Amino acid sequence: MELKFFDKLSQNFTKLLNDKDYYNVIIEVEGKKQFTAHSNIIKCRSPYFYKELDTINPNENNIKTIIKPEISAQILDIILKYIYGDLENFCNDIVVKYPSLIFDVEDFTSLQEAALISLLKRDDLQVEEAKIWEYVIKWGIAQNPTLPANLDEWNKDNFLTLKTTLQHCLPYIRYFHISGDDILKKVEPYKKILDKQLWKDLMHHFLSPNQSKKCVVLPARTVLIPELPARSKEPFSTIISDDHAAEISSWIDQAALISLLKRDDLQVEEAKIWEYVIKWGIAQNPTLPANLDEWNKDNFLTLKTTLQHCLPYIRYFHISGDDILKKVEPYKKILDKQLWKDLMHHFLSPNQSKKCVVLPARTVLIPELPARSKEPFSTIISDDHAAEISSWIDHGFAPRTFWNMCHGHAGTVVIIKVKGTDEILGGYNPLIWDNNTSGVYRETKDNFSLKNGNIQNSILSRAKEPKIALYYYAKSLQNSYGPNFGSGHLYMNSDQSNFTVGNKSGLVIVSRMKNP
């Protein structure tokens, strides 16, 4: 299960980490910065340190010194906090920025109550409040599997059961920062688990927001950060480089590594993932020859045994042929013969059936743009603008991102590229986009849409009915729908809140846009 690997690290030794009286290990890093640690803890919780310390002789004071000048003090501080179990803040700092890591995994409901409350307390949790409410309700119901599946069948005792389960969570919901639509659709069906005074204050709030309230009103959380297209290949961190990531990957335990490898949204090229896994496996066996040409059958068997639980989660069929030859083939002896045979056949005939399991590709990475010539790309826009537009054209993003990015902006052009073709579509909105509506039409005579297979055959179209030239979706629908031109005659929709994935992702074009 996705969350289980935290269990073995649940005991918190942070106070001991900060205690300088009983250490017996010194770790020296970049700039000769020194950290103190305790051998029993770091050996127990890190196979890397277990092997490292066994090769070092203590000094006259029985202290062992590990020297790692290539690692920064900032990185080692993170690693030690991880090892010593200071995970509440360490993990929460990541989860509040990337909440899908916890809330959207299958076993979210197995999260311990204390961990859930710890997240709910955060002012910077980057999730809409209505979504937080839904997650909390989902978690509460999962703790009581005997509750009826149909809410219409619930009785007074059922609501009381849920209220009791969630009594420590409900005070941390920011109810007054949930929209009226979501209060009616998502909160009211469960209003029996809320205090009567809270519900009364909520109703009064929408009638007269400035009226005083008897219940506690928590402040709004930090403004949501739109999910902009990632610029780096490692969106998890702004301080860890590829080399640091590889070094850290050799220090973490196998359960944590496997948990990452299972993720479909791990934003690393598959060939890189393979390299990290190989490096981690070799680091667990320091007696392996440094030169691969010197490896014998037993050496490969040692690595294969070490990586037996990791290798099934590599997406081999999504590694390029060049990388298969350069990076995978040298270690093909650790792979099953059938897998290697299927891989070779795949590059000869991709559609041929395979006997081994073929995992799907991970979420598409945003490639770096090729270097441009010294000649200016445009006299109007900069290279940065071009890169930004290219990322929108080539890869799209979440519907919610569109509304967050465009809210409050006028005179915008939406550009859409049709996957698998050279066709480019788009529309112009001279008005201000507004993501705070309950679903409204906007009138304009100036908007248009553009269809472009090649520049000579471009088609410019304007709305026949200016009064319904644009449609702004209600906030509750903005997770699925993006821009809408001509009352649904050029619009985008995704059933998975991501225009780049899902069977229904895309757009519909009909004929009520007229040529000029």
C-alpha positions in Angstrom: 0.0 0.0 0.0 1.2 3.5 -0.8 1.3 4.8 2.7 2.7 1.8 4.5 6.3 2.6 4.1 6.0 5.4 6.7 5.1 2.9 9.4 8.6 1.7 10.1 9.7 5.3 10.5 6.9 6.4 12.8 9.0 6.6 15.9 10.4 10.1 16.3 14.0 10.5 17.5 14.3 14.2 16.6 15.2 15.2 20.1 18.0 12.7 20.1 19.2 14.1 16.8 19.5 17.5 18.4 21.3 16.1 21.5 25.0 16.6 21.1 26.0 14.6 24.3 25.7 11.0 23.2 26.6 10.9 19.5 29.2 8.5 18.1 29.2 9.4 14.4 30.3 12.6 12.6 29.2 13.2 9.0 31.3 15.9 7.2 29.8 17.4 4.0 30.4 20.2 1.6 32.3 23.1 3.1 33.5 20.8 6.0 30.2 21.3 7.7 29.7 18.6 10.4 26.6 16.8 11.6 26.5 14.4 14.6 24.5 11.2 14.6 24.0 7.9 16.4 25.3 4.7 14.8 22.5 2.5 16.1 19.8 4.6 14.6 21.3 5.4 11.2 22.5 1.8 10.7 19.1 0.4 11.6 17.2 2.7 9.3 19.6 3.0 6.4 21.3 0.1 4.6 23.7 2.6 3.1 24.9 3.8 6.5 25.0 0.3 7.8 27.6 -0.7 5.2 29.4 2.6 5.3 30.0 2.5 9.0 31.2 -1.1 8.9 34.2 0.0 6.8 35.3 2.9 9.1 37.5 2.5 12.1 36.6 4.7 15.2 39.0 7.2 16.7 40.3 7.2 20.3 37.0 8.5 21.5 35.1 5.7 19.7 33.7 8.1 17.1 33.5 7.3 13.4 33.7 10.0 10.8 32.0 9.8 7.4 33.2 12.3 4.8 30.9 13.2 1.9 32.2 16.5 0.4 29.9 16.2 -2.6 26.7 16.5 -0.5 25.4 19.8 0.7 24.6 20.5 4.3 21.0 21.3 3.3 20.6 17.8 1.7 22.1 16.0 4.6 19.9 17.8 7.0 16.8 16.5 5.1 18.2 13.0 5.0 18.9 12.9 8.8 15.5 14.2 9.6 14.0 11.5 7.4 16.1 8.8 9.1 15.4 10.0 12.6 11.7 10.1 12.0 10.8 13.8 11.9 8.3 12.9 9.2 5.3 14.9 10.2 6.8 18.3 9.1 9.1 16.7 6.4 6.2 14.9 4.7 3.6 17.6 5.3 5.8 20.2 3.6 5.7 18.1 0.5 2.1 17.0 0.7 0.7 20.5 1.1 2.3 21.4 -2.2 1.5 18.2 -4.0 -1.6 16.9 -2.2 -2.4 14.2 -4.7 0.5 12.3 -3.2 -1.8 11.5 -0.3 -5.4 12.4 -1.1 -5.6 10.7 -4.5 -3.9 7.4 -3.7 -6.1 4.3 -3.4 -5.3 3.7 0.2 -5.8 7.3 1.3 -8.5 6.1 3.8 -5.9 4.1 5.6 -4.2 7.3 6.7 -4.0 7.6 10.5 -6.3 10.2 12.1 -3.3 12.1 13.6 -1.7 12.4 10.2 -4.9 13.6 8.6 -5.5 16.2 11.3 -1.9 17.3 11.0 -2.6 18.1 7.3 -6.0 19.8 8.0 -4.3 22.2 10.4 -2.0 23.5 7.7 -2.9 27.0 6.4 -0.9 26.2 3.2 -2.6 23.0 2.2 -3.0 23.5 -1.6 -6.5 22.0 -2.0 -9.9 23.7 -2.4 -11.8 23.7 0.8 -14.8 21.9 -0.8 -12.4 19.1 -1.9 -10.9 18.9 1.6 -14.4 18.4 3.0 -15.0 15.6 0.5 -11.8 13.9 1.4 -12.6 14.1 5.1 -16.1 12.6 4.6 -14.6 9.9 2.4 -12.1 9.0 5.1 -14.7 9.0 7.9 -17.1 6.7 6.0 -14.2 4.3 5.2 -13.6 3.9 8.9 -17.2 2.7 9.3 -17.8 0.1 6.5 -21.2 -0.9 7.9 -22.6 2.5 6.9 -25.2 2.2 4.1 -23.7 2.9 0.6 -26.8 5.0 -0.3 -26.9 8.2 1.7 -30.7 8.3 1.3 -30.9 5.2 3.6 -28.9 6.8 6.5 -30.7 7.1 9.8 -30.0 9.3 12.8 -27.5 6.7 14.2 -25.6 6.6 11.0 -25.0 10.3 11.0 -24.0 10.1 14.7 -21.5 7.4 13.9 -19.9 9.6 11.3 -19.9 12.7 13.5 -18.2 10.8 16.3 -15.6 9.4 13.9 -14.8 12.9 12.6 -15.1 14.9 15.8 -11.4 15.7 15.9 -11.3 16.6 12.1 -14.3 18.8 11.6 -13.0 21.8 13.6 -10.3 22.3 11.0 -12.5 22.6 7.9 -12.7 26.3 6.7 -16.4 26.2 6.1 -16.8 29.9 5.4 -14.4 29.6 2.5 -16.5 27.1 0.6 -18.7 28.4 -2.2 -22.4 28.5 -1.9 -22.8 26.0 -4.7 -20.5 23.5 -2.9 -22.2 24.1 0.5 -25.5 23.0 -1.1 -24.1 20.1 -3.2 -21.5 18.7 -0.9 -21.9 19.9 2.7 -25.7 20.1 3.2 -26.2 16.3 2.6 -24.1 15.8 5.8 -25.3 18.8 7.8 -26.5 16.5 10.6 -22.9 15.9 11.5 -22.3 19.6 12.0 -23.2 21.7 15.1 -26.5 23.5 14.7 -24.9 26.9 15.4 -22.3 26.4 12.7 -24.9 25.6 10.1 -27.0 28.6 11.2 -24.0 30.9 11.0 -23.2 29.5 7.5 -26.6 30.2 6.2 -26.5 33.7 7.7 -23.1 34.2 6.1 -24.4 33.9 2.6 -27.3 36.2 3.4 -25.1 38.8 5.1 -21.3 38.0 5.0 -20.3 40.8 7.5 -22.8 39.8 10.2 -21.1 38.6 13.4 -20.9 34.8 14.0 -21.1 32.8 17.2 -18.9 29.9 16.0 -15.2 30.1 15.3 -14.3 31.3 11.8 -10.9 30.0 10.6 -9.0 32.1 8.1 -8.8 31.1 4.4 -5.9 28.9 3.5 -3.0 30.3 1.4 -4.1 31.1 -2.2 -4.0 28.0 -4.3 -1.0 27.7 -6.6 -2.0 26.9 -10.1 -0.6 23.6 -11.5 1.6 25.4 -14.1 3.6 23.2 -16.6 6.7 22.1 -14.8 9.9 23.7 -15.9 12.2 21.1 -14.3 12.3 17.4 -14.5 12.2 17.2 -10.7 9.2 19.2 -9.5 9.4 17.7 -6.0 12.3 20.0 -5.1 14.0 23.2 -5.9 17.1 22.3 -4.0 17.9 18.7 -5.1 19.8 18.2 -8.4 19.9 15.1 -10.5 23.2 14.1 -8.8 21.7 14.8 -5.4 18.6 12.8 -6.2 20.8 9.8 -7.3 22.9 10.1 -4.1 19.8 10.3 -1.9 18.2 7.4 -3.7 21.1 5.2 -2.6 20.4 6.1 1.1 16.6 5.5 1.3 15.2 2.2 2.2 13.7 -0.2 -0.4 10.1 0.2 0.7 10.3 4.0 0.1 12.0 3.4 -3.3 9.3 0.9 -4.4 6.6 3.3 -3.3 8.0 5.9 -5.7 8.5 3.5 -8.5 4.8 2.5 -8.4 3.6 6.0 -9.1 2.3 6.7 -12.6 3.0 10.4 -12.1 6.7 10.2 -11.2 8.2 13.1 -13.2 11.5 11.4 -14.2 12.4 9.9 -17.6 12.1 6.2 -17.5 15.8 5.7 -18.6 16.8 7.9 -15.6 14.6 5.9 -13.3 16.4 2.8 -14.5 19.8 4.4 -13.8 18.8 5.5 -10.3 17.5 2.0 -9.5 20.8 0.4 -10.7 22.8 2.9 -8.7 20.8 2.2 -5.6 21.2 -1.6 -6.1 24.9 -1.4 -6.5 25.2 0.9 -3.4 23.6 -1.9 -1.4 26.5 -4.2 -2.4 29.8 -2.3 -2.1 31.8 -5.4 -2.8 30.7 -5.5 -6.4 33.5 -4.6 -8.9 33.6 -0.9 -9.9 34.3 -1.9 -13.5 31.3 -3.6 -15.1 33.6 -5.5 -17.5 34.9 -7.4 -14.5 31.5 -8.6 -13.3 30.9 -12.4 -13.2 27.7 -14.4 -13.1 27.5 -14.2 -9.3 27.9 -10.4 -9.4 24.8 -10.0 -11.7 22.9 -12.5 -9.6 23.7 -10.5 -6.5 22.3 -7.3 -8.1 19.3 -9.1 -9.5 18.5 -10.5 -6.0 18.8 -7.0 -4.4 16.5 -5.5 -7.0 14.0 -8.3 -7.4 11.2 -6.2 -5.8 12.1 -3.0 -7.8 12.5 -4.3 -11.3 8.8 -5.1 -11.9 8.0 -1.4 -11.7 10.3 -0.1 -14.4 8.4 0.9 -17.6 10.8 -0.8 -20.0 8.7 -0.4 -23.1 8.7 3.4 -22.6 12.5 3.6 -22.8 14.0 4.7 -26.1 15.9 2.2 -28.3 19.1 4.2 -27.8 18.8 4.1 -24.0 17.9 0.4 -24.1 21.2 -0.3 -25.9 23.3 2.2 -23.8 21.9 1.8 -20.3 19.8 -1.4 -20.1 21.6 -3.9 -22.2 24.8 -3.8 -20.1 22.7 -5.2 -17.2 20.4 -7.4 -19.2 21.5 -10.5 -17.2 19.5 -9.2 -14.2 16.3 -9.2 -16.4 14.1 -12.2 -17.1 14.9 -13.7 -20.5 11.2 -13.3 -21.6 11.3 -9.6 -20.8 14.4 -9.1 -22.9 13.0 -11.1 -25.8 9.7 -9.1 -25.7 11.7 -5.9 -25.6 13.7 -6.8 -28.7 10.5 -7.9 -30.5 8.9 -4.6 -29.5 11.4 -2.5 -31.4 11.0 -4.7 -34.4 7.2 -4.9 -34.3 5.6 -2.6 -31.6 2.1 -4.0 -32.1 3.1 -7.7 -31.7 1.6 -9.3 -28.5 3.9 -9.8 -25.5 4.1 -12.5 -22.9 5.4 -10.3 -20.1 3.5 -7.5 -18.3 3.6 -4.2 -20.0 3.1 -1.2 -17.7 1.5 2.0 -19.0 3.7 5.1 -19.6 4.0 7.5 -16.8 2.5 11.0 -17.1 4.1 12.7 -20.1 7.1 14.7 -19.2 7.5 18.2 -20.6 10.7 18.1 -22.7 13.2 20.9 -22.7 12.9 23.0 -25.8 15.8 22.6 -28.3 18.4 25.4 -28.3 17.3 28.2 -30.7 19.6 29.9 -33.2 21.0 33.4 -32.4 18.6 34.9 -34.7 15.6 36.4 -32.8 12.6 34.1 -32.7 10.2 37.1 -33.0 10.1 40.9 -32.9 7.0 40.7 -30.7 7.5 37.8 -28.2 10.6 36.6 -26.4 12.1 33.1 -26.3 10.5 32.8 -22.8 7.1 33.6 -24.3 7.6 31.1 -27.0 8.6 28.4 -24.5 5.5 29.2 -22.4 3.2 29.0 -25.5 4.9 25.8 -26.7 4.3 24.1 -23.3 0.6 25.0 -23.6 0.4 23.8 -27.2 2.3 20.6 -26.8 1.1 19.3 -23.5 -2.0 21.1 -22.2 -2.8 21.1 -18.5 -5.6 20.7 -16.0 -8.9 22.5 -16.6 -8.6 24.2 -13.2 -5.2 25.5 -14.2 -6.8 27.3 -17.2 -9.3 29.1 -14.9 -6.7 30.0 -12.3 -4.2 31.3 -14.9 -6.7 33.3 -17.0 -8.9 34.7 -14.1 -8.9 38.5 -14.3 -7.2 38.7 -17.7 -8.7 40.2 -20.8 -7.6 40.1 -24.4 -6.4 36.5 -24.3 -5.8 33.9 -27.0 -6.3 30.2 -26.3 -4.2 27.9 -28.4 -5.0 24.1 -28.7 -3.0 21.5 -30.6 -4.8 18.3 -31.7 -2.8 15.3 -30.6 -1.3 13.2 -33.4 -1.9 15.9 -36.1 -0.5 19.3 -37.1 -3.8 20.9 -36.6 -3.9 24.0 -34.3 -7.2 25.5 -33.0 -7.8 28.5 -30.9 -10.1 31.3 -29.8 -9.9 34.9 -28.7 -11.7 36.5 -25.8 -11.6 40.3 -25.5 -13.4 40.1 -22.1 -12.0 39.3 -18.7 -12.1 35.7 -17.7 -13.9 35.1 -14.4 -13.6 31.8 -12.4 -16.1 33.0 -9.7 -19.3 32.5 -11.7 -22.2 30.1 -11.2 -22.3 29.5 -15.0 -23.0 32.5 -17.3 -22.9 33.5 -20.9 -20.9 36.6 -22.0 -21.7 38.8 -25.0 -19.1 40.1 -27.5 -18.9 40.8 -31.2 -15.1 40.7 -31.3 -14.2 37.1 -30.4 -13.2 34.5 -33.0 -11.9 31.0 -33.4 -9.1 29.8 -35.6 -8.6 26.5 -37.3 -5.1 25.9 -38.8 -3.9 22.7 -40.5 -1.3 24.6 -42.5 -1.0 28.3 -42.7 -2.3 28.5 -46.3 -5.6 26.8 -45.3 -6.3 28.7 -42.1 -10.0 29.3 -41.2 -11.1 32.3 -39.2 -14.6 32.0 -37.7 -16.7 34.4 -35.6 -19.7 33.6 -33.4 -23.1 33.9 -35.1 -24.8 34.8 -31.9 -22.8 37.5 -29.9 -25.0 37.1 -26.8 -23.7 33.6 -26.3 -20.3 34.0 -27.7 -18.6 32.8 -24.5 -19.6 30.6 -21.7 -18.0 30.7 -18.2 -18.5 27.5 -16.3 -19.6 27.4 -12.6 -16.7 26.8 -10.2 -18.0 23.3 -9.5 -17.4 22.4 -13.2 -14.0 24.0 -13.6 -12.2 20.8 -12.7 -13.6 19.2 -15.9 -14.2 22.1 -18.4 -11.9 24.7 -19.8 -12.6 27.5 -22.4 -15.9 27.5 -24.3 -16.4 29.6 -27.4 -19.6 29.9 -29.4 -21.9 28.3 -26.7 -20.2 24.9 -26.9 -19.0 25.0 -30.5 -15.4 25.0 -29.6 -14.7 23.8 -26.1 -12.5 21.6 -24.0 -13.5 18.9 -21.6 -11.6 16.2 -19.6 -13.1 13.4 -17.5 -9.8 13.1 -15.6 -9.1 16.8 -14.8 -6.2 16.7 -17.2 -6.4 17.6 -20.8 -3.4 15.4 -21.7 -5.0 12.1 -20.4 -8.4 10.4 -20.3 -10.6 9.0 -23.0 -12.8 12.0 -23.1 -10.1 14.7 -23.1 -10.3 17.1 -26.0 -12.7 19.4 -27.7 -15.8 19.5 -29.9 -16.3 21.7 -32.9 -19.6 22.3 -34.6 -20.9 24.6 -37.3 -22.4 27.6 -35.5 -19.2 29.6 -35.8 -19.4 31.5 -39.1 -16.7 32.5 -41.5 -16.1 36.3 -41.6 
